[in-house]
Amino acid sequence: MKDMHLTTTTSTTFAELGLNASLLKALDAEGYTTPTPIQAQAIPGVLAGRDLMGIAQTGTGKTAAFALPILHRLAADRRPALRQGARVLVLSPTRELASQIAESFRVYGKHAGVTVAVMYGGVPFRPQVNALSRGVDVLVATPGRLLDHLEQRSVNLSGVEVLVLDEADQMLDMGFIAPIRKILSKLSQRRQSLFFSATMPREIGALAAEMLRDPLRVSVTPVAKTADRVTQSVIHIEPQKKHSLLVELFADPAMKRTLVFTRTKRGADKVARHLESAGILVAAIHGNKSQRQREAALHEFRNGRIRGLVATDIAARGIDIDEVTHVVNYELPNIPESYVHRIGRTARAGAEGIAISLCSGEERAFLRDIERLTRQTIPASDRTGDATLVSTAGAGGGERGHRHQAGGHRNGAPGNGAHKHAGHREGGARSGGGNGSGTGKYRGPQRNADARGGKGGGKRHRSGGAATAR
């Protein structure tokens, strides 16, 4: 596997990359002229037909890195897709991210006559069947809903020429290994395959080695590097006092657009209810929320009508909002790579950001894992025993998940769904029984498995005054 590492920006322009004139016209209309490092390194390799593993943190322009060369290929070889099929398949973990990717393809390909369809759960089945009936150039799908269509024989994947697995690390953490392999069995072996991921745990690299053929590896940031311009801190606190401390933190008017992370969906709801009871305008977003609820929460958060969005890791993938001022880890993630992705939600588009983690005694092992991964000691303060903070029953937010074990498994306590075969379905994950000890077997069509919301796949990302394509 060939490695190419780039940590600085490049003066290469999109025109110099040899992209189709119709794409350059669309990019110019969006104000994009200079590719980001991941784009400058990935696009030539993809144009040459290479399989690719791209490693880049959120906000680096991963979507354009694969969308632009794919659109160039489609524009250069105009031919219809198979009925009920697609020439390009992009797999995404959540409906939020799927919607943004599809929008990016539409924005960049608006002068190329490219057709795009999206498949995710939480919406009626029939319109998706109709959209694909004559075949499309690009299909963006979540694995859960795509499996529904495969079971119903309403989709034909035999004509897929290019496969993209976006946010591969999160896809696999969510328990999608078996569904992905089932989808892969329906594809041609002659396809071009592209992996893009924010982090690269070892087990993800091993699976990629099985699925990619002589891939080009492009990395623009160390796998464990936290986002620049983020001021990090840890507050040690008893779990039953976390609610009280979180309300105290929100007394700071600077926390005007804050993402609060919990490990479980139930925990997100409990934290949101407590903040609302304290008069703080927030909303919770996770896989159990309806599509309308998720879109409404994102819209209010993006427009500043609410100060906080309480989210799970899976639901937060695809939240594309530049002005997030703070990230609060109400619960530390039991997967250390998730910490890197969480705090990358702030300090986007050249801005500064603040990340605060509330760490209970039982989470100190998670903190050690995070510091070991990121090779840093996060500044900490101790509020344990603070009499000014009120204890609240059940304030821990959610059950404690165990650290991942050998072989890449992430085990969770019964009921929290932390294990990749656990009982909850979030973002389209198929799973077994609801007590966290299920088999992980596919259980047939499910309409609310995936999530959708957000917009702006083609939005401008401001960094140092220049617009960059995402």
TIKOL-11947 format. One line per field, with one value per residue (C-alpha): residue in three letters; x, y, z. Coordinates in steps of 0.5 Angstrom, whole numbers, plus 500, padded with zeros to 3 digits. Example, Ala and Ser with C-alpha at 12.3 -4.5 7.8 and 13.67 -1.06 7.14 Angstrom:
// TIKOL-11947
r	(ala	ser)
xx	(525	527)
yy	(491	498)
zz	(516	514)
This chain:
// TIKOL-11947
r	(met	lys	asp	met	his	leu	thr	thr	thr	thr	ser	thr	thr	phe	ala	glu	leu	gly	leu	asn	ala	ser	leu	leu	lys	ala	leu	asp	ala	glu	gly	tyr	thr	thr	pro	thr	pro	ile	gln	ala	gln	ala	ile	pro	gly	val	leu	ala	gly	arg	asp	leu	met	gly	ile	ala	gln	thr	gly	thr	gly	lys	thr	ala	ala	phe	ala	leu	pro	ile	leu	his	arg	leu	ala	ala	asp	arg	arg	pro	ala	leu	arg	gln	gly	ala	arg	val	leu	val	leu	ser	pro	thr	arg	glu	leu	ala	ser	gln	ile	ala	glu	ser	phe	arg	val	tyr	gly	lys	his	ala	gly	val	thr	val	ala	val	met	tyr	gly	gly	val	pro	phe	arg	pro	gln	val	asn	ala	leu	ser	arg	gly	val	asp	val	leu	val	ala	thr	pro	gly	arg	leu	leu	asp	his	leu	glu	gln	arg	ser	val	asn	leu	ser	gly	val	glu	val	leu	val	leu	asp	glu	ala	asp	gln	met	leu	asp	met	gly	phe	ile	ala	pro	ile	arg	lys	ile	leu	ser	lys	leu	ser	gln	arg	arg	gln	ser	leu	phe	phe	ser	ala	thr	met	pro	arg	glu	ile	gly	ala	leu	ala	ala	glu	met	leu	arg	asp	pro	leu	arg	val	ser	val	thr	pro	val	ala	lys	thr	ala	asp	arg	val	thr	gln	ser	val	ile	his	ile	glu	pro	gln	lys	lys	his	ser	leu	leu	val	glu	leu	phe	ala	asp	pro	ala	met	lys	arg	thr	leu	val	phe	thr	arg	thr	lys	arg	gly	ala	asp	lys	val	ala	arg	his	leu	glu	ser	ala	gly	ile	leu	val	ala	ala	ile	his	gly	asn	lys	ser	gln	arg	gln	arg	glu	ala	ala	leu	his	glu	phe	arg	asn	gly	arg	ile	arg	gly	leu	val	ala	thr	asp	ile	ala	ala	arg	gly	ile	asp	ile	asp	glu	val	thr	his	val	val	asn	tyr	glu	leu	pro	asn	ile	pro	glu	ser	tyr	val	his	arg	ile	gly	arg	thr	ala	arg	ala	gly	ala	glu	gly	ile	ala	ile	ser	leu	cys	ser	gly	glu	glu	arg	ala	phe	leu	arg	asp	ile	glu	arg	leu	thr	arg	gln	thr	ile	pro	ala	ser	asp	arg	thr	gly	asp	ala	thr	leu	val	ser	thr	ala	gly	ala	gly	gly	gly	glu	arg	gly	his	arg	his	gln	ala	gly	gly	his	arg	asn	gly	ala	pro	gly	asn	gly	ala	his	lys	his	ala	gly	his	arg	glu	gly	gly	ala	arg	ser	gly	gly	gly	asn	gly	ser	gly	thr	gly	lys	tyr	arg	gly	pro	gln	arg	asn	ala	asp	ala	arg	gly	gly	lys	gly	gly	gly	lys	arg	his	arg	ser	gly	gly	ala	ala	thr	ala	arg)
xx	(500	503	503	503	503	501	500	501	496	498	498	495	488	482	483	491	488	485	477	472	470	463	465	470	464	460	466	467	460	461	467	472	479	484	483	485	490	486	483	490	492	486	483	489	489	482	482	487	483	486	483	484	484	483	485	483	479	472	472	478	474	473	467	469	475	471	465	469	473	467	463	469	469	461	462	467	463	456	452	445	445	442	434	434	441	447	454	456	454	456	455	454	453	447	441	444	451	447	443	449	453	448	447	455	454	448	452	458	455	449	452	454	447	448	442	443	438	438	436	435	430	425	421	417	419	416	419	426	424	421	427	431	427	430	437	441	448	450	446	448	445	445	447	440	435	440	439	431	431	436	431	425	429	428	435	440	448	451	453	456	463	465	464	465	465	465	466	469	471	464	461	464	464	456	456	456	461	456	451	457	460	453	452	459	457	452	458	462	469	472	469	474	473	475	475	475	475	476	480	484	484	488	482	479	486	486	479	481	487	482	477	482	486	493	490	493	494	493	493	493	493	496	490	490	491	486	483	488	485	481	482	481	480	477	473	473	466	461	456	450	453	454	447	448	455	453	447	453	457	451	451	457	454	459	456	451	452	454	454	453	455	452	454	447	440	436	442	441	434	435	440	436	430	434	437	430	428	433	431	436	434	436	434	436	438	439	436	430	428	423	426	422	424	432	431	427	433	438	435	434	441	444	440	441	434	437	444	445	444	445	447	450	456	453	447	453	456	454	452	456	455	461	460	460	463	463	463	462	463	458	460	467	467	469	472	478	478	471	474	478	472	467	472	473	466	468	474	472	473	479	475	477	473	473	472	470	470	466	470	467	471	469	471	478	480	477	481	487	486	484	491	495	492	492	499	497	495	489	489	484	481	477	470	469	466	464	458	455	453	447	446	441	439	441	445	450	446	447	450	457	460	466	473	474	477	482	479	476	470	466	462	457	453	446	441	446	447	455	457	457	452	448	440	439	439	442	443	441	445	442	442	440	436	434	438	445	446	443	446	447	443	439	432	428	426	426	423	426	433	437	437	437	437	442	444	450	454	456	457	463	468	472	479	483	479	479	473	474	470	468)
yy	(500	507	512	520	524	532	536	543	547	547	552	547	549	545	547	544	538	537	537	537	544	543	542	548	552	549	550	557	559	556	560	554	555	552	544	542	538	531	534	535	529	524	527	525	518	517	520	515	509	507	505	509	510	517	519	526	529	532	539	537	537	529	529	533	529	523	527	531	525	521	526	527	520	520	526	523	517	519	512	510	506	499	500	500	501	506	507	510	507	511	508	513	511	516	520	527	525	522	528	532	528	527	535	536	531	535	542	540	536	541	543	535	533	528	524	523	519	518	512	512	510	514	516	512	506	507	514	511	505	510	515	509	505	508	508	514	516	516	513	515	510	508	500	499	502	499	492	493	495	489	484	487	486	494	495	492	493	489	495	499	502	506	504	509	508	514	515	508	508	510	505	499	501	501	494	495	489	484	489	492	485	483	489	488	481	484	488	487	485	490	496	502	502	509	509	515	516	521	516	509	504	498	494	498	498	491	490	496	491	486	490	495	493	496	502	509	511	519	522	529	529	524	519	521	528	533	539	545	551	547	549	542	541	536	537	531	530	525	522	525	532	532	535	541	542	542	548	552	551	554	560	562	567	565	558	560	554	548	540	536	529	523	515	513	516	515	519	525	525	525	531	535	535	537	543	545	544	549	554	553	552	545	539	532	529	521	515	515	522	522	525	532	532	531	537	541	541	542	548	551	550	552	559	560	559	554	554	547	540	534	528	521	520	517	522	527	525	529	535	541	547	552	556	551	555	549	541	538	531	530	523	521	516	509	509	514	515	518	523	526	526	530	535	536	539	546	550	549	554	558	559	558	552	550	542	541	533	531	525	521	516	510	514	515	509	512	519	515	511	518	521	515	516	523	523	529	530	534	540	538	541	537	539	532	534	541	542	548	542	539	531	529	521	518	524	519	520	513	506	505	502	498	499	495	489	485	484	491	489	495	492	495	494	491	495	501	498	500	493	493	487	491	492	499	501	508	511	504	499	492	488	483	483	489	487	489	481	480	476	482	478	482	483	485	492	497	504	508	506	511	519	525	532	538	541	544	539	544	550	554	552	559	558	564	568	562	558	551	545	540)
zz	(500	498	503	501	507	507	512	509	504	497	491	486	483	481	474	474	477	470	472	467	465	467	474	474	472	478	483	481	482	489	490	490	487	491	493	500	502	502	495	492	494	493	486	481	484	483	476	475	477	483	489	495	503	505	512	514	520	519	515	511	504	504	500	494	494	492	489	484	481	480	477	472	470	469	465	461	459	459	459	462	469	469	471	478	479	479	476	483	490	496	503	509	516	517	513	515	512	506	505	505	500	495	496	494	488	486	487	484	478	476	469	468	468	473	476	484	489	496	500	508	513	516	510	505	501	495	493	493	489	484	484	482	477	471	474	476	476	483	489	496	501	508	509	513	508	502	505	505	498	496	500	496	490	488	487	482	484	479	475	480	477	483	491	496	504	507	515	514	522	524	519	522	529	528	527	519	518	516	512	508	506	504	500	497	495	490	487	481	483	477	481	484	491	495	503	507	514	520	524	523	528	526	525	520	516	516	513	508	506	505	500	497	491	491	494	494	502	503	510	511	519	524	526	533	532	535	531	532	535	540	548	551	559	563	570	575	578	581	576	580	580	572	571	576	573	566	568	571	565	561	565	561	555	551	550	545	540	544	542	548	547	551	550	549	546	553	556	551	552	560	559	554	559	565	561	559	566	568	562	557	550	547	543	543	536	536	532	535	533	527	521	522	529	527	522	526	532	527	523	530	532	526	526	534	536	541	545	545	541	545	541	541	537	531	530	530	524	518	523	518	522	522	528	534	540	545	545	552	553	558	558	555	549	551	544	544	537	538	542	536	532	537	539	531	531	534	531	524	518	522	528	535	539	547	549	556	558	565	567	573	577	573	566	568	564	558	559	560	553	550	553	550	543	542	546	550	558	558	563	569	575	580	582	586	593	591	595	591	586	587	586	581	581	575	572	569	563	560	562	562	556	557	553	547	547	543	536	536	539	543	549	553	559	558	555	552	545	546	543	535	536	541	541	539	532	530	524	520	524	524	531	535	541	545	551	548	547	541	535	530	525	520	522	515	513	518	517	522	522	519	520	516	516	516	509	506	502	498	503	503	508	510	512	513	508	502	501	500	497	502)
